[in-house]
Amino acid sequence: MPSIEYQILQCTEAKAIENAAHVQTLWSGYGTIKRYTLEGGKHRSVIVKHILLPESGKHPRGWNTDLSHQRKVRSYAVESYWYQHYAPLTNPNCRVPQLLHAEAEGSMRLLIMEDLNVSGFPIRLTPETVSISAAKNCLTWLAHFHGKFMQVQPKGLWEIGSYWYLDTRPDELAKMKNKSLKQMASAIDRRLNEAKFQTLLHGDAKVANFCFGSENQVAAVDFQYVGRGCGIKDVAYFISSCFAEEDCQHYEEELLRHYFNELESTMANPIDFQLVKQEWSALYKYAWADLYRFLDGWSDGHWKMHGYSKRLTQSVLKELNYV
């Protein structure tokens, strides 16, 4: 296979590579993301995701099973397929990086992508710095993404989206301390998966995976766990990534109202938006309970396991007649 540098120069028509800067190491050490600054050509810089799959993973929380490794292997294949076949279908309201080149050989995968920093999205936010306004912009992105892919079949993607999907997390299920929730995990999962209205989920829609511009512009990255699901799973997970207990409670109504207003603006016949809203609103607490289930087995005591998420989870268990 040609060198990474050669492939970058070929797909960008640049004269030379001026610099390569490390952006981050991939989860469990499965590769790197680098920014290459270029001379000449169509792009001032590009982002290169270089995946090198080991025979087994080294997980920071000790998860180092073959199942965990295979999940990651599958996730990178899904991401590559997503960028090649689905990303071109998105619009400016759910902006994603443009894929410039993809390559796969053996245990190596390569994605050369547009650098969102130079395309007007240089700002990154954290739970400590995100504002309600910025959070709403991300929910706008999610609404347009969900609207665009409503009832689309996940060909080449995860059959069920989201990285915490129950069937892919038996190790975490086995370690759960909340016995009531553990026994009802399948019922909660089933309720979400059997929703009438399904779309494509981003699958890891945390605030860290959004890039912000100066004028309410938002773009999203990291599509390793994109797949089928009811959109409220992305919404609950996103809110969980931004706000602590009090703000989750305080802004719940405002944030959900904003999301559904934006979703309505994307919907077209023959789908009845009011039926989507009714179903997904009722499943909001199920999405939280599903996430709480994962956290209980993955990282007991995680900061997202606060009173708000616990109350919603207890409400689900009560509705399922388990408490």
Residue pairs with C-beta under 8 A, 6 or more apart in sequence:
1 103
1 105
1 108
2 10
4 48
4 50
4 110
5 17
7 101
7 103
7 110
7 112
8 14
8 17
8 36
8 38
8 46
8 48
8 101
8 112
9 15
9 16
9 17
9 41
10 101
11 100
11 101
11 112
12 38
12 41
12 42
12 43
12 46
12 100
12 112
13 40
13 41
13 42
14 38
14 39
14 40
14 41
14 42
14 43
15 38
15 39
15 40
15 41
16 38
16 39
16 40
17 36
17 37
17 38
17 39
18 37
18 38
18 39
19 36
19 37
20 34
20 35
20 36
20 37
21 34
21 35
21 36
21 37
22 32
22 33
22 34
23 32
23 33
23 34
23 35
23 47
24 32
24 33
25 31
25 32
25 33
26 32
26 33
26 49
26 51
27 72
28 57
28 58
28 59
28 60
28 72
29 54
29 57
29 58
30 51
30 52
30 53
30 54
30 57
30 72
30 76
31 49
31 50
31 51
31 52
31 53
31 109
32 49
32 50
33 47
33 48
33 49
33 50
34 47
34 48
34 50
35 45
35 46
35 47
35 48
35 115
35 117
36 45
36 46
36 47
36 48
37 44
37 45
38 44
38 45
38 46
43 100
43 114
43 115
43 118
44 115
44 118
45 115
45 117
45 118
46 100
46 112
46 113
46 114
46 115
47 97
47 112
47 113
47 114
47 115
47 116
48 110
48 111
48 112
48 113
49 109
49 110
49 111
49 113
50 108
50 109
50 110
51 76
51 108
51 109
51 110
51 111
52 107
52 108
53 72
53 73
53 76
53 107
53 108
53 109
54 69
54 107
55 69
56 64
56 66
56 69
57 63
57 64
57 68
57 69
57 72
58 64
59 68
61 298
61 299
63 171
63 172
63 298
65 171
67 168
67 170
67 171
68 171
71 168
74 158
75 163
75 224
75 225
76 109
76 224
77 104
77 109
78 156
78 157
78 158
78 223
78 224
78 225
78 226
78 227
79 111
79 222
79 223
79 224
79 226
80 102
80 104
80 109
80 111
81 156
81 157
82 156
82 157
82 223
82 226
83 96
83 97
83 99
83 102
83 111
83 113
83 223
84 99
84 102
85 155
85 156
86 149
86 157
86 200
86 226
87 96
87 97
87 98
87 99
87 223
89 148
89 149
90 96
90 145
90 148
91 144
91 148
93 140
93 141
93 144
93 266
94 141
94 142
94 144
94 145
94 148
94 220
95 121
95 141
95 217
95 218
95 219
95 220
96 219
96 220
96 221
96 223
97 113
97 114
97 115
97 116
97 219
97 221
98 113
98 114
99 111
99 112
99 113
99 114
100 112
100 113
100 114
101 110
101 111
101 112
102 109
102 110
102 111
102 112
103 109
103 110
104 110
116 122
116 211
116 219
116 221
117 211
119 219
120 213
120 214
120 217
121 211
121 212
121 213
121 217
121 218
121 219
122 211
122 213
123 211
123 212
123 213
123 214
124 208
124 211
124 212
125 134
125 207
125 210
125 212
126 207
126 208
127 207
127 241
127 242
127 243
127 244
130 207
130 242
132 251
132 254
132 255
133 216
134 212
135 207
135 238
135 239
135 242
135 243
135 251
135 255
136 255
136 258
137 212
137 216
137 217
137 218
138 205
138 207
138 210
138 218
138 220
138 238
139 235
139 238
139 255
139 258
139 259
139 262
140 218
140 258
140 259
140 262
141 210
141 218
141 219
141 220
142 202
142 205
142 231
142 234
142 235
142 238
142 259
143 231
143 259
143 260
143 262
143 263
143 265
143 266
144 262
144 266
145 199
145 200
145 202
145 220
146 199
146 200
146 201
146 231
146 234
146 263
146 266
147 199
147 263
147 265
147 266
147 267
148 266
149 199
149 200
150 197
150 198
150 199
150 267
150 271
150 276
151 197
151 198
151 199
151 271
152 199
152 200
153 228
154 161
154 200
154 226
154 227
154 228
157 200
157 226
157 227
157 228
158 165
158 203
158 225
158 226
158 227
158 228
159 227
159 228
160 167
160 193
160 227
160 228
160 229
161 200
161 201
161 202
161 203
161 225
161 226
161 227
161 228
161 229
161 233
162 201
162 203
162 204
162 225
162 227
162 229
162 233
162 234
162 237
163 203
163 204
163 224
163 225
164 290
164 291
164 293
164 294
164 298
165 189
165 225
166 173
166 185
166 186
166 189
166 290
166 293
166 294
167 189
169 294
169 297
169 298
171 297
172 294
172 296
172 297
172 298
173 182
173 185
173 293
173 297
174 297
175 297
175 298
176 182
176 185
176 293
176 296
176 297
177 296
177 300
178 292
178 293
178 296
180 317
180 322
180 323
181 289
181 292
181 293
181 296
181 313
181 317
182 293
182 296
182 297
183 322
184 316
184 317
184 320
184 322
185 293
187 320
188 286
188 289
188 290
188 293
188 316
188 320
189 290
191 283
191 286
192 229
192 230
192 233
192 283
192 286
192 287
192 290
193 229
195 230
195 279
195 280
195 283
196 275
196 279
197 230
197 271
197 275
197 276
197 279
197 280
198 228
198 229
198 230
199 228
199 229
199 230
199 231
200 226
200 227
200 228
200 229
201 225
201 226
201 227
201 228
201 229
201 231
201 233
201 234
202 209
202 220
202 223
202 225
202 226
202 234
203 223
203 224
203 225
203 226
203 227
203 229
203 234
204 222
204 224
204 225
204 237
205 220
205 234
205 237
205 238
205 241
206 237
206 238
206 241
207 238
207 241
207 242
208 241
209 220
209 221
209 222
210 218
210 219
210 220
210 221
211 218
211 219
211 220
211 221
212 218
213 219
230 279
230 280
230 283
230 287
231 263
231 280
232 280
232 281
232 283
232 284
232 287
233 287
233 290
235 255
235 256
235 259
235 284
235 287
236 284
236 287
236 288
236 291
237 287
237 291
239 248
239 252
239 255
240 248
240 288
240 291
240 304
240 309
243 251
244 303
244 306
245 306
245 307
245 308
245 309
246 308
248 306
248 308
248 309
249 308
256 281
256 284
260 277
260 280
260 281
263 273
263 276
263 277
264 273
264 277
267 273
267 276
284 312
285 312
285 313
285 315
285 316
286 316
288 309
288 312
288 313
288 316
289 312
289 313
289 316
289 317
291 304
291 309
292 304
292 305
292 309
292 310
292 312
292 313
293 313
295 302
295 304
295 305
296 305
314 323
317 323
